[in-house]
Amino acid sequence: MKRRANIRGFTLIELMVTVSLAAVLMVLAVPSMQEMLATQRVRGAASELLITAQETRSAALKFNRRAVARPVDASAGWKGGWNIYIDNNANATFESGTDTLVISHDALTGDAVVAKLSGGNSNDFFAYQGTGFLDPSISGSANATWEISSPGTSRRRCLVIERSGRARIHEPPYGSTCSGVSS
């Protein structure tokens, strides 16, 4: 009489149950993971713009001249990359013959959307005077606010540049917009 060796392993039913549970967990986890990634892209874009505001102010103070941060391509906006330059002729347009390029930033990655919400006019760039104050042509006598958002999440970030030149990021409550953010 032959002895049957103990065979170790999983039955077909055990494997089917395990695969089914894994599929259910994936269906539940993927949407929240996509929203988390979109939220991270919004945070990253907001941080990039905050750093840009700080670099622009620093350049204005260093050269004691008007410094501008402006998208390279107006149709692509901030998503297409931007330049920080010393605007020697004060026309808010980069001209390689007269203006001094300080930094050129690459394009934003992901689907982040940057839109100016407040600040006197609809100029989608910011400028600092040589004193470090926000240029009045950008905000008038008020603070300027840009909203950074993404279609993949309800989270938003607000870049607020105060008249004094101080730039900061504000996070409105979940699902809210940056409207009314001024201080």
C-alpha positions as a Python dict, from the first residue, in 0.01 Angstrom:
ca = {
    (1, 'M'): (0, 0, 0),
    (2, 'K'): (133, 335, -102),
    (3, 'R'): (131, 624, 138),
    (4, 'R'): (20, 953, 0),
    (5, 'A'): (254, 1234, 91),
    (6, 'N'): (105, 1540, 255),
    (7, 'I'): (54, 1796, -19),
    (8, 'R'): (65, 2152, 96),
    (9, 'G'): (-92, 2442, -88),
    (10, 'F'): (-413, 2629, -144),
    (11, 'T'): (-734, 2499, -284),
    (12, 'L'): (-893, 2663, -583),
    (13, 'I'): (-1171, 2803, -365),
    (14, 'E'): (-924, 2963, -123),
    (15, 'L'): (-743, 3129, -413),
    (16, 'M'): (-1071, 3256, -564),
    (17, 'V'): (-1179, 3408, -231),
    (18, 'T'): (-842, 3577, -186),
    (19, 'V'): (-842, 3722, -539),
    (20, 'S'): (-1202, 3845, -494),
    (21, 'L'): (-1115, 4022, -167),
    (22, 'A'): (-810, 4182, -328),
    (23, 'A'): (-1023, 4306, -619),
    (24, 'V'): (-1281, 4460, -382),
    (25, 'L'): (-1006, 4635, -185),
    (26, 'M'): (-854, 4774, -506),
    (27, 'V'): (-1191, 4908, -623),
    (28, 'L'): (-1228, 5089, -290),
    (29, 'A'): (-870, 5216, -269),
    (30, 'V'): (-802, 5347, -622),
    (31, 'P'): (-1039, 5650, -616),
    (32, 'S'): (-905, 5777, -284),
    (33, 'M'): (-550, 5721, -408),
    (34, 'Q'): (-621, 5927, -721),
    (35, 'E'): (-761, 6212, -510),
    (36, 'M'): (-458, 6195, -281),
    (37, 'L'): (-224, 6221, -579),
    (38, 'A'): (-419, 6518, -720),
    (39, 'T'): (-404, 6686, -378),
    (40, 'Q'): (-27, 6633, -371),
    (41, 'R'): (5, 6792, -716),
    (42, 'V'): (-190, 7096, -592),
    (43, 'R'): (35, 7122, -286),
    (44, 'G'): (345, 7092, -503),
    (45, 'A'): (230, 7361, -745),
    (46, 'A'): (139, 7593, -456),
    (47, 'S'): (483, 7541, -302),
    (48, 'E'): (651, 7614, -637),
    (49, 'L'): (459, 7941, -670),
    (50, 'L'): (535, 8040, -310),
    (51, 'I'): (906, 7982, -374),
    (52, 'T'): (874, 8184, -696),
    (53, 'A'): (719, 8476, -508),
    (54, 'Q'): (1000, 8463, -252),
    (55, 'E'): (1267, 8441, -524),
    (56, 'T'): (1110, 8732, -711),
    (57, 'R'): (1103, 8949, -399),
    (58, 'S'): (1460, 8853, -320),
    (59, 'A'): (1571, 8951, -672),
    (60, 'A'): (1392, 9287, -642),
    (61, 'L'): (1569, 9360, -314),
    (62, 'K'): (1905, 9236, -437),
    (63, 'F'): (1905, 9448, -753),
    (64, 'N'): (1695, 9730, -601),
    (65, 'R'): (1486, 9719, -919),
    (66, 'R'): (1140, 9598, -1021),
    (67, 'A'): (1137, 9218, -1050),
    (68, 'V'): (865, 9023, -1230),
    (69, 'A'): (757, 8658, -1229),
    (70, 'R'): (557, 8588, -1542),
    (71, 'P'): (448, 8278, -1737),
    (72, 'V'): (664, 8216, -2044),
    (73, 'D'): (357, 8151, -2260),
    (74, 'A'): (45, 8352, -2176),
    (75, 'S'): (-185, 8093, -2334),
    (76, 'A'): (-40, 7808, -2123),
    (77, 'G'): (-26, 8021, -1807),
    (78, 'W'): (182, 7909, -1511),
    (79, 'K'): (150, 7547, -1621),
    (80, 'G'): (387, 7617, -1913),
    (81, 'G'): (676, 7744, -1701),
    (82, 'W'): (778, 8098, -1604),
    (83, 'N'): (1063, 8343, -1584),
    (84, 'I'): (1177, 8569, -1305),
    (85, 'Y'): (1351, 8875, -1441),
    (86, 'I'): (1454, 9230, -1358),
    (87, 'D'): (1219, 9450, -1559),
    (88, 'N'): (1457, 9736, -1644),
    (89, 'N'): (1214, 9918, -1874),
    (90, 'A'): (909, 9854, -1648),
    (91, 'N'): (685, 9719, -1924),
    (92, 'A'): (621, 9376, -1760),
    (93, 'T'): (734, 9197, -2076),
    (94, 'F'): (1062, 9007, -2085),
    (95, 'E'): (1295, 9153, -2348),
    (96, 'S'): (1632, 8985, -2361),
    (97, 'G'): (1808, 9302, -2480),
    (98, 'T'): (1707, 9519, -2185),
    (99, 'D'): (1584, 9292, -1903),
    (100, 'T'): (1795, 9064, -1685),
    (101, 'L'): (1679, 8702, -1657),
    (102, 'V'): (1723, 8582, -1299),
    (103, 'I'): (1564, 8234, -1306),
    (104, 'S'): (1373, 8029, -1562),
    (105, 'H'): (1139, 7764, -1415),
    (106, 'D'): (1023, 7448, -1587),
    (107, 'A'): (659, 7374, -1651),
    (108, 'L'): (435, 7247, -1372),
    (109, 'T'): (368, 6875, -1384),
    (110, 'G'): (23, 6725, -1348),
    (111, 'D'): (-314, 6889, -1391),
    (112, 'A'): (-283, 7179, -1146),
    (113, 'V'): (-468, 7496, -1250),
    (114, 'V'): (-349, 7841, -1136),
    (115, 'A'): (-590, 8135, -1155),
    (116, 'K'): (-566, 8489, -1020),
    (117, 'L'): (-869, 8570, -806),
    (118, 'S'): (-809, 8913, -661),
    (119, 'G'): (-570, 9200, -654),
    (120, 'G'): (-678, 9504, -846),
    (121, 'N'): (-656, 9377, -1204),
    (122, 'S'): (-645, 9056, -1407),
    (123, 'N'): (-267, 9049, -1469),
    (124, 'D'): (-165, 8687, -1432),
    (125, 'F'): (186, 8764, -1308),
    (126, 'F'): (336, 8930, -1006),
    (127, 'A'): (596, 9198, -962),
    (128, 'Y'): (783, 9348, -671),
    (129, 'Q'): (930, 9695, -643),
    (130, 'G'): (1295, 9736, -553),
    (131, 'T'): (1181, 9798, -192),
    (132, 'G'): (1034, 9447, -170),
    (133, 'F'): (672, 9568, -173),
    (134, 'L'): (422, 9420, -416),
    (135, 'D'): (402, 9644, -722),
    (136, 'P'): (81, 9856, -717),
    (137, 'S'): (14, 9767, -1082),
    (138, 'I'): (-50, 9409, -966),
    (139, 'S'): (-273, 9461, -666),
    (140, 'G'): (-361, 9827, -635),
    (141, 'S'): (-390, 9887, -261),
    (142, 'A'): (-499, 9531, -176),
    (143, 'N'): (-347, 9187, -142),
    (144, 'A'): (-330, 8964, -449),
    (145, 'T'): (-460, 8606, -441),
    (146, 'W'): (-407, 8314, -679),
    (147, 'E'): (-600, 7988, -649),
    (148, 'I'): (-425, 7658, -722),
    (149, 'S'): (-666, 7370, -787),
    (150, 'S'): (-705, 7045, -977),
    (151, 'P'): (-1003, 6874, -1139),
    (152, 'G'): (-905, 6555, -952),
    (153, 'T'): (-968, 6691, -602),
    (154, 'S'): (-1179, 6940, -410),
    (155, 'R'): (-871, 7058, -219),
    (156, 'R'): (-736, 7398, -309),
    (157, 'R'): (-446, 7618, -207),
    (158, 'C'): (-441, 7997, -213),
    (159, 'L'): (-123, 8194, -274),
    (160, 'V'): (-172, 8527, -99),
    (161, 'I'): (79, 8805, -160),
    (162, 'E'): (29, 9093, 76),
    (163, 'R'): (94, 9452, -23),
    (164, 'S'): (397, 9446, 206),
    (165, 'G'): (548, 9171, -12),
    (166, 'R'): (492, 8880, 226),
    (167, 'A'): (378, 8568, 41),
    (168, 'R'): (205, 8274, 207),
    (169, 'I'): (-8, 7970, 131),
    (170, 'H'): (-360, 7943, 273),
    (171, 'E'): (-563, 7623, 272),
    (172, 'P'): (-939, 7687, 268),
    (173, 'P'): (-1175, 7430, 423),
    (174, 'Y'): (-1236, 7115, 218),
    (175, 'G'): (-1456, 7190, -84),
    (176, 'S'): (-1427, 7570, -43),
    (177, 'T'): (-1261, 7813, -280),
    (178, 'C'): (-1014, 8093, -220),
    (179, 'S'): (-1282, 8359, -265),
    (180, 'G'): (-1270, 8612, 14),
    (181, 'V'): (-921, 8514, 131),
    (182, 'S'): (-737, 8838, 189),
    (183, 'S'): (-559, 8839, 521),
}
